[in-house]
Amino acid sequence: MSTALRVTLIGSSGFVAPQHVRFDHAHTDGQALIEFAGRSIYRSFDRPRSETADTGDFLEHLISVGHLAALEHASATLYVQHVSQAAAGELLRHRHLSISQLSPRTPVRDVVEPPEIAADPVLHLRFGEAIDALAVAHDELFAALGGEADRATGPTRGAQTADLAHKQARQAAAALLPRASATDLVVTANHRAWRHVIAVRATDAADREIRAIAVAVLEVLTKLAPHLYGDFRISTLPDGSRTAASPFTGNA
């Protein structure tokens, strides 16, 4: 498993133009879908205004004036790997995100060490010792719950019962795992929701890990849909971490 944050695009909306509507378009991605939805409000499919005739200009106009409802028609799905349970919990608070998270029954030994701790040799050592101690306690509890008992093989009722007991023991022992434990997420959201996550999580006031996730998400989505995220600007702080901001993030 990767030991560093990784954000990968694994799915996104497409556009299928209706044959009975005359709508010239050069793309078949989510940006075209959003443009169609936005133009459908006034049936302006013939692009009557020169300043917004181009797809990019039209989408950027929607964002600049805060007409973001059309952005909800297209979505992107990302595979977010090696984030802490703490950061995952923060993302789960965003009600418009659909998240599938790695099961606590899946054994994972990786942890995400906060950069503030990693930068200090003494704190780094203490952190490692604490993680090791928790791992030992976890294994002892797992064994005491019967998690390491031999499980019979074959499609028998006894084997099924033992397998269930094994899974339940692992889940119970997982209560000892720290919030720094690494996990993976598959996250789907529409582009309005993604913009909101980036706007509130990529600021210098946010936790460094969640901020790093938000900036990484921004970089992936900017490649996918540059007209929907091109207003964001990434900056580097004195500590080397990064932030992102847009002049239009106050628009609802």
TILORO-392915 format. One record per residue (C-alpha): residue number from 1; x, y, z negated. Coordinates in nm, 3 decimals. Layout:
// residues N
+-----+---------+---------+---------+
|   k |       X |       Y |       Z |
+-----+---------+---------+---------+
| NUM |       X |       Y |       Z |
...
+-----+---------+---------+---------+
//
This chain:
// residues 252
+-----+---------+---------+---------+
|   k |       X |       Y |       Z |
+-----+---------+---------+---------+
|   1 |   0.000 |   0.000 |   0.000 |
|   2 |   0.116 |   0.352 |   0.074 |
|   3 |   0.267 |   0.541 |  -0.219 |
|   4 |   0.174 |   0.882 |  -0.082 |
|   5 |  -0.151 |   1.057 |  -0.004 |
|   6 |  -0.280 |   0.971 |   0.341 |
|   7 |  -0.592 |   1.107 |   0.512 |
|   8 |  -0.699 |   0.939 |   0.836 |
|   9 |  -0.989 |   1.014 |   1.068 |
|  10 |  -1.186 |   0.693 |   1.131 |
|  11 |  -1.515 |   0.824 |   1.272 |
|  12 |  -1.689 |   1.134 |   1.405 |
|  13 |  -2.009 |   1.245 |   1.577 |
|  14 |  -2.046 |   1.254 |   1.953 |
|  15 |  -2.287 |   1.430 |   2.188 |
|  16 |  -2.514 |   1.282 |   2.454 |
|  17 |  -2.666 |   1.561 |   2.663 |
|  18 |  -3.037 |   1.522 |   2.734 |
|  19 |  -3.093 |   1.482 |   3.106 |
|  20 |  -3.401 |   1.704 |   3.109 |
|  21 |  -3.216 |   2.005 |   2.964 |
|  22 |  -2.982 |   2.208 |   3.180 |
|  23 |  -2.683 |   2.253 |   2.955 |
|  24 |  -2.334 |   2.283 |   3.097 |
|  25 |  -2.077 |   2.146 |   2.857 |
|  26 |  -1.718 |   2.034 |   2.883 |
|  27 |  -1.708 |   1.815 |   2.573 |
|  28 |  -1.899 |   1.524 |   2.421 |
|  29 |  -1.778 |   1.560 |   2.062 |
|  30 |  -1.932 |   1.697 |   1.745 |
|  31 |  -1.854 |   2.054 |   1.846 |
|  32 |  -2.073 |   2.014 |   2.156 |
|  33 |  -2.348 |   1.866 |   1.940 |
|  34 |  -2.335 |   2.163 |   1.703 |
|  35 |  -2.335 |   2.408 |   1.994 |
|  36 |  -2.642 |   2.241 |   2.142 |
|  37 |  -2.820 |   2.251 |   1.806 |
|  38 |  -2.732 |   2.617 |   1.761 |
|  39 |  -2.844 |   2.714 |   2.110 |
|  40 |  -3.165 |   2.513 |   2.078 |
|  41 |  -3.294 |   2.763 |   1.822 |
|  42 |  -3.347 |   3.026 |   2.093 |
|  43 |  -3.322 |   2.795 |   2.394 |
|  44 |  -3.013 |   2.985 |   2.501 |
|  45 |  -2.872 |   2.687 |   2.691 |
|  46 |  -2.788 |   2.912 |   2.987 |
|  47 |  -2.534 |   3.105 |   2.773 |
|  48 |  -2.688 |   3.450 |   2.829 |
|  49 |  -2.437 |   3.648 |   2.620 |
|  50 |  -2.087 |   3.675 |   2.763 |
|  51 |  -1.924 |   3.717 |   2.421 |
|  52 |  -2.055 |   3.378 |   2.306 |
|  53 |  -2.075 |   3.196 |   2.638 |
|  54 |  -1.771 |   2.985 |   2.555 |
|  55 |  -1.820 |   2.694 |   2.315 |
|  56 |  -1.543 |   2.812 |   2.085 |
|  57 |  -1.671 |   3.169 |   2.074 |
|  58 |  -2.023 |   3.049 |   1.999 |
|  59 |  -1.917 |   2.822 |   1.713 |
|  60 |  -1.686 |   3.083 |   1.566 |
|  61 |  -1.974 |   3.333 |   1.581 |
|  62 |  -2.199 |   3.096 |   1.385 |
|  63 |  -1.934 |   3.065 |   1.115 |
|  64 |  -1.855 |   3.436 |   1.099 |
|  65 |  -2.219 |   3.534 |   1.045 |
|  66 |  -2.291 |   3.247 |   0.807 |
|  67 |  -2.535 |   3.053 |   1.027 |
|  68 |  -2.398 |   2.718 |   0.913 |
|  69 |  -2.708 |   2.499 |   0.929 |
|  70 |  -2.614 |   2.382 |   1.279 |
|  71 |  -2.285 |   2.246 |   1.140 |
|  72 |  -2.482 |   1.987 |   0.945 |
|  73 |  -2.571 |   1.797 |   1.264 |
|  74 |  -2.219 |   1.658 |   1.315 |
|  75 |  -2.006 |   1.463 |   1.072 |
|  76 |  -1.660 |   1.317 |   1.026 |
|  77 |  -1.553 |   1.010 |   0.831 |
|  78 |  -1.210 |   1.002 |   0.669 |
|  79 |  -1.011 |   0.726 |   0.500 |
|  80 |  -0.845 |   0.890 |   0.200 |
|  81 |  -0.575 |   0.669 |   0.049 |
|  82 |  -0.369 |   0.681 |  -0.268 |
|  83 |  -0.558 |   0.936 |  -0.475 |
|  84 |  -0.597 |   0.920 |  -0.851 |
|  85 |  -0.916 |   0.809 |  -1.019 |
|  86 |  -0.931 |   1.161 |  -1.163 |
|  87 |  -0.927 |   1.321 |  -0.817 |
|  88 |  -1.179 |   1.067 |  -0.688 |
|  89 |  -1.410 |   1.166 |  -0.971 |
|  90 |  -1.386 |   1.529 |  -0.865 |
|  91 |  -1.478 |   1.444 |  -0.506 |
|  92 |  -1.774 |   1.237 |  -0.626 |
|  93 |  -1.919 |   1.555 |  -0.776 |
|  94 |  -1.982 |   1.692 |  -0.426 |
|  95 |  -2.336 |   1.572 |  -0.363 |
|  96 |  -2.317 |   1.600 |   0.017 |
|  97 |  -2.027 |   1.356 |   0.046 |
|  98 |  -2.101 |   0.989 |   0.112 |
|  99 |  -1.825 |   0.787 |  -0.054 |
| 100 |  -1.726 |   0.421 |  -0.061 |
| 101 |  -1.458 |   0.364 |  -0.325 |
| 102 |  -1.218 |   0.077 |  -0.384 |
| 103 |  -1.373 |  -0.163 |  -0.635 |
| 104 |  -1.225 |  -0.169 |  -0.988 |
| 105 |  -1.220 |  -0.546 |  -0.948 |
| 106 |  -0.949 |  -0.507 |  -0.684 |
| 107 |  -0.609 |  -0.531 |  -0.856 |
| 108 |  -0.401 |  -0.218 |  -0.788 |
| 109 |  -0.084 |  -0.130 |  -0.979 |
| 110 |  -0.007 |   0.200 |  -0.808 |
| 111 |  -0.046 |   0.526 |  -0.996 |
| 112 |  -0.048 |   0.889 |  -0.885 |
| 113 |   0.195 |   1.086 |  -1.099 |
| 114 |   0.113 |   1.457 |  -1.133 |
| 115 |   0.390 |   1.663 |  -0.969 |
| 116 |   0.428 |   1.875 |  -1.282 |
| 117 |   0.524 |   1.560 |  -1.474 |
| 118 |   0.737 |   1.413 |  -1.196 |
| 119 |   0.946 |   1.732 |  -1.185 |
| 120 |   1.049 |   1.701 |  -1.551 |
| 121 |   1.285 |   1.405 |  -1.624 |
| 122 |   1.171 |   1.372 |  -1.986 |
| 123 |   0.801 |   1.388 |  -1.904 |
| 124 |   0.851 |   1.155 |  -1.609 |
| 125 |   1.009 |   0.897 |  -1.842 |
| 126 |   0.728 |   0.929 |  -2.096 |
| 127 |   0.469 |   0.899 |  -1.824 |
| 128 |   0.629 |   0.580 |  -1.692 |
| 129 |   0.651 |   0.429 |  -2.039 |
| 130 |   0.285 |   0.506 |  -2.106 |
| 131 |   0.179 |   0.353 |  -1.775 |
| 132 |   0.385 |   0.040 |  -1.844 |
| 133 |   0.233 |   0.005 |  -2.191 |
| 134 |  -0.117 |   0.034 |  -2.051 |
| 135 |  -0.036 |  -0.226 |  -1.786 |
| 136 |   0.078 |  -0.471 |  -2.055 |
| 137 |  -0.233 |  -0.404 |  -2.264 |
| 138 |  -0.450 |  -0.449 |  -1.956 |
| 139 |  -0.293 |  -0.785 |  -1.872 |
| 140 |  -0.326 |  -0.906 |  -2.230 |
| 141 |  -0.691 |  -0.806 |  -2.245 |
| 142 |  -0.757 |  -0.963 |  -1.906 |
| 143 |  -0.601 |  -1.291 |  -2.022 |
| 144 |  -0.791 |  -1.283 |  -2.352 |
| 145 |  -1.117 |  -1.242 |  -2.162 |
| 146 |  -1.041 |  -1.557 |  -1.968 |
| 147 |  -0.933 |  -1.385 |  -1.649 |
| 148 |  -0.631 |  -1.611 |  -1.602 |
| 149 |  -0.814 |  -1.937 |  -1.665 |
| 150 |  -0.784 |  -2.193 |  -1.389 |
| 151 |  -1.066 |  -2.172 |  -1.140 |
| 152 |  -1.184 |  -2.485 |  -0.965 |
| 153 |  -1.193 |  -2.482 |  -0.588 |
| 154 |  -1.475 |  -2.585 |  -0.363 |
| 155 |  -1.840 |  -2.483 |  -0.326 |
| 156 |  -1.948 |  -2.607 |  -0.670 |
| 157 |  -2.161 |  -2.432 |  -0.926 |
| 158 |  -1.876 |  -2.456 |  -1.177 |
| 159 |  -1.634 |  -2.287 |  -0.941 |
| 160 |  -1.883 |  -2.009 |  -0.871 |
| 161 |  -1.936 |  -1.954 |  -1.243 |
| 162 |  -1.562 |  -1.941 |  -1.306 |
| 163 |  -1.514 |  -1.699 |  -1.019 |
| 164 |  -1.782 |  -1.470 |  -1.158 |
| 165 |  -1.624 |  -1.483 |  -1.503 |
| 166 |  -1.287 |  -1.395 |  -1.347 |
| 167 |  -1.436 |  -1.089 |  -1.174 |
| 168 |  -1.617 |  -0.979 |  -1.488 |
| 169 |  -1.299 |  -1.014 |  -1.694 |
| 170 |  -1.107 |  -0.800 |  -1.447 |
| 171 |  -1.373 |  -0.532 |  -1.447 |
| 172 |  -1.388 |  -0.523 |  -1.827 |
| 173 |  -1.009 |  -0.501 |  -1.855 |
| 174 |  -1.011 |  -0.218 |  -1.602 |
| 175 |  -1.149 |   0.004 |  -1.879 |
| 176 |  -0.788 |   0.039 |  -1.996 |
| 177 |  -0.660 |   0.165 |  -1.662 |
| 178 |  -0.555 |   0.532 |  -1.669 |
| 179 |  -0.715 |   0.810 |  -1.467 |
| 180 |  -0.385 |   0.823 |  -1.280 |
| 181 |  -0.456 |   0.481 |  -1.128 |
| 182 |  -0.456 |   0.499 |  -0.749 |
| 183 |  -0.767 |   0.433 |  -0.547 |
| 184 |  -0.887 |   0.462 |  -0.187 |
| 185 |  -1.200 |   0.628 |  -0.051 |
| 186 |  -1.395 |   0.630 |   0.273 |
| 187 |  -1.570 |   0.967 |   0.285 |
| 188 |  -1.834 |   1.088 |   0.529 |
| 189 |  -1.968 |   1.441 |   0.538 |
| 190 |  -2.114 |   1.687 |   0.784 |
| 191 |  -1.893 |   1.977 |   0.885 |
| 192 |  -2.073 |   2.228 |   0.667 |
| 193 |  -2.006 |   2.009 |   0.363 |
| 194 |  -1.641 |   1.957 |   0.462 |
| 195 |  -1.592 |   2.332 |   0.495 |
| 196 |  -1.736 |   2.379 |   0.146 |
| 197 |  -1.505 |   2.116 |  -0.003 |
| 198 |  -1.202 |   2.282 |   0.156 |
| 199 |  -1.314 |   2.630 |   0.050 |
| 200 |  -1.349 |   2.541 |  -0.318 |
| 201 |  -1.077 |   2.275 |  -0.351 |
| 202 |  -0.790 |   2.425 |  -0.150 |
| 203 |  -0.752 |   2.736 |  -0.367 |
| 204 |  -0.462 |   2.801 |  -0.602 |
| 205 |  -0.704 |   2.767 |  -0.895 |
| 206 |  -0.768 |   2.401 |  -0.814 |
| 207 |  -0.573 |   2.106 |  -0.952 |
| 208 |  -0.264 |   2.039 |  -0.740 |
| 209 |  -0.368 |   1.691 |  -0.636 |
| 210 |  -0.721 |   1.780 |  -0.533 |
| 211 |  -0.580 |   2.085 |  -0.354 |
| 212 |  -0.336 |   1.865 |  -0.164 |
| 213 |  -0.625 |   1.640 |  -0.062 |
| 214 |  -0.828 |   1.939 |   0.059 |
| 215 |  -0.539 |   2.076 |   0.265 |
| 216 |  -0.473 |   1.732 |   0.416 |
| 217 |  -0.842 |   1.703 |   0.505 |
| 218 |  -0.827 |   2.047 |   0.667 |
| 219 |  -0.530 |   1.947 |   0.881 |
| 220 |  -0.707 |   1.635 |   1.007 |
| 221 |  -1.036 |   1.813 |   1.076 |
| 222 |  -0.867 |   2.105 |   1.249 |
| 223 |  -0.725 |   1.862 |   1.504 |
| 224 |  -1.068 |   1.706 |   1.547 |
| 225 |  -1.270 |   2.029 |   1.568 |
| 226 |  -1.046 |   2.337 |   1.597 |
| 227 |  -1.338 |   2.575 |   1.655 |
| 228 |  -1.495 |   2.470 |   1.324 |
| 229 |  -1.184 |   2.506 |   1.108 |
| 230 |  -0.957 |   2.747 |   1.293 |
| 231 |  -1.049 |   3.032 |   1.059 |
| 232 |  -0.867 |   2.864 |   0.768 |
| 233 |  -0.507 |   2.961 |   0.704 |
| 234 |  -0.265 |   2.742 |   0.508 |
| 235 |  -0.013 |   2.909 |   0.277 |
| 236 |   0.273 |   2.773 |   0.067 |
| 237 |   0.304 |   2.876 |  -0.298 |
| 238 |   0.638 |   2.932 |  -0.478 |
| 239 |   0.616 |   2.583 |  -0.633 |
| 240 |   0.599 |   2.427 |  -0.287 |
| 241 |   0.233 |   2.329 |  -0.303 |
| 242 |  -0.010 |   2.456 |  -0.042 |
| 243 |  -0.341 |   2.638 |  -0.037 |
| 244 |  -0.594 |   2.718 |   0.234 |
| 245 |  -0.841 |   3.002 |   0.269 |
| 246 |  -1.079 |   3.158 |   0.520 |
| 247 |  -1.232 |   3.507 |   0.530 |
| 248 |  -1.567 |   3.339 |   0.593 |
| 249 |  -1.581 |   3.091 |   0.304 |
| 250 |  -1.823 |   3.315 |   0.117 |
| 251 |  -2.086 |   3.256 |   0.384 |
| 252 |  -2.353 |   3.008 |   0.281 |
+-----+---------+---------+---------+
//
